[in-house]
Amino acid sequence: MIRYAAIIGLTAGVVSFSGDAKAEDKEPFAVVEIGGAGEWGLGGGSGFGPSAALELSPIKSLLLEVGVAPLFSGGHAEWDTDLLFKKSFELSENCGI
């Protein structure tokens, strides 16, 4: 299981850094994120599995991310789901970032 999650994570890292980005390029409508996920429980158990997410920008300053990850451990699977709302904002005009 650990090798499977590591291979998926490395593949996702290579794919995400393989493109050249330019300032004049248009923003994509959606971004697909693929990788590995893991969890360690307080009681001593752990689970690993693949992870997939879709990031959309329906409004210019709002990002919406929907993801799912089945975590396999001890002959059963737990499904982790995420729904994230990300709002970009400027801290100050003089920040320089």
Secondary structure, 3 states (H helix, E strand, C coil): CHHHHHHHHHHHHHHHCCCCCCCCCCCCCEEEEEEEEEEECCCCCEEEEEEEEEEEEEECCEEEEEEEEEEEECCEEEEEEEEEEEECCCCCCCCCC
